[in-house]
Amino acid sequence: MVRFLYIIFCLVVTSNAFGVIYYVKPIPSGSGDGSSWANATSFTNALSLVNNGDEIRMYDGTYLPATQTSFFAVTDNITITGGYFGTTRIGGNLGAGGYCYKLMDVNITGTLYLNDIIFNEARGYLSYTGSLVTANSTVRVVNGNITLNNCDFLRNGAHEGVIYLENGSQTLTATNCTFTDNDIDLFAIYTNQGSAYLTDCTFDDNVGAPGGGFGGCVYNEYGSGVMRIERCTFTNNSSWGLFGVVEHNPTNANTSWIRNCTFYNNSPAAIGLHGGNQNTSIEHCSFYGNATAVSLNNSTNVFSVRNCIIWGNTTEIYTNNSPTYTVTYCDIEGGGFSGVGNMNLDPRFNSPGTGDLSIIACSPCIQAGDNTGASATDILGNSRIFSSVTDMGAYEYQGLNTAIAPTTYNCTPASGTSGSSRSLSASGGLGSYQWFANECGGTPFATGSPVSVSPASTTTYYVNTINGACQSMCRAVTATVIVSCSGNPNGTVTWNGSVDSDWNDCLNWTPNVVPTTGSTVVIPTGNTPIIYGGTNADCYSIQIQGTSTLTIQETLGASLDVVQP
């Protein structure tokens, strides 16, 4: 029995559920066979020993390739985990020996798993001097897939990409990873016909090479590769080319999304969706301080922007080549987008000048979004629908606005002729009412309730509330205008009262004409038309049926001339 337990113990310390575990240190120790921390081997030797399913565990320290042109080669489907007893770095700074051009080359049939490792200071491309040292990536994946968890890529110079998926139908999955201060000729992550799934990642201060490099953060190119980015932040990234710091450019149909992300101070565009045949959505994202927030290009593509805050950018949304797109439930500075739920009201970011794009209690974006398809959580992992309606932007405010939108809002009558008077009214909510025409935002044309309008054409009016410095989202009411009345007045003209009680409104009659001297007027039972002061009405004959009454405001100058009484 004792012997049996001893055998089991030995198996546990030398293997895991998937294969053998090899222990490595920057300087090997003990026997150097990799069987334990006491007998740790080198990283290069461990890579030569592993088989599919094995794991390499890396001790605290920095691991360097031997020369500028050498690198760590991975040829098996394995797991490599750093962070044991400290910080694990795979570095490229050889001191007097210069900088390594590449740190890792992957050529496998399955998936490589990398956990808790920092990759830094490879120099395949020195963008700050404009010098192409060699066409290399920091991590090049020739074949196979790669999954990253808690990995950082710092101060690398790369031509093809800090991570480059080379040969199509490959997949990159990254969670809780950072890409900081990399100098890039192409992109930090470059997938050639492959797919990229990024969650909870951070991209800061990555810059494109001067003189024509694309630069930026993520480039998904050609083929039918999918790009899905969630809960990521993009700050102070730039490119010397024309592309967005996130660029999706497939040639075959796919469904991709970018959601619950923030984009601050990026150029020339935060997101670029171009080329190919794609169906890509941008949802619950917040943009501020970018040269262009969203760039849409190519008429064969279908794009949607929903539940986003796009504010304080030089250009909010740029379009080229007549793309097919929808923008709904978004707060966009300057307005101009007619989709349902859009508005042009200060979103009340917490501290936009420092990149904090969370919203405060006074934000009109609170409970102003569309619940359809909303994700379960926001960028921080908070419940995405705090109350009954989701917020716009990447952050779900964990409370209610101190200005609450009206609960009842009407236009009376809803339909009428051009220039006819309407009454706009609102009730409920919390705060004072203010009214806007054609879009939610800008300068209100009226306050309070009710207010009178006389639209010349069909107009959508918006009402919200203001309570101190706080504003609510808007509610919309439409005043429909029948520009011209039509029909033959010479015959029977029957009162329908569909608009109001005004004799002189053609929409109150069937057909839609105001009676003339050739009209036989019929007023069915239960109606109460009025000939208002200053109106001279005419008809050939008139029948007032049942309980109906006709009021003529004679003391105010109204009259009715009947040809055949």
Buried (B, 14 or more C-beta within 10 A) or exposed (E): EEEEEEEEEEEEEBBBEEBBBBBBBBEBBBEBBBBBBEBBBBBBBBBEBBEEBBBBBBBBBBBBBEEBEBBBEBBBBBBBBBBBEEBBBBBBBBEEEBBBBBBBBBBBEEBBBBBBBBBBBBBBBBBEEBEBBEBBBBBBBEBBBBBBBBBBBBBBBBBBBBBBBBEBEBBBBBBBBBBBBBBBBBBBBBBBBBBBBBBBBBBBBBBBBEEEBBBBBBBBBBBBBBBBBBBBBBBBBBBBBBBBBBBBBBBEEBEBBBBBBBBBBBBBBBBBBBBBBBBBBBBBBBBBBBBBBBBBBBEEBBBBBBBBBBBBBEBBBBEEEEBEBEBBBBBBBBBEBEBEBBBBBBBBBBEBEEBBBBBBBBBBBBBBBBEEEBBEBBBEEEEBBBBEBBBBBBBBBEEEBBBBBBEEBBBBBEBBBBEBEBBBBBEEBBBBBBBBBEBBBBEBEBEEBBBEBEBEEEBBBBBBBBBEEBBBBBBBBEBBBBEEBEBEBEEBBBBEBBBBBBBBBBBBBBBBBBBBEBBBBBBBEEBEBBBBEEBEBBBBEBEBEEEBEBEBBEEEEBEBEEEEE
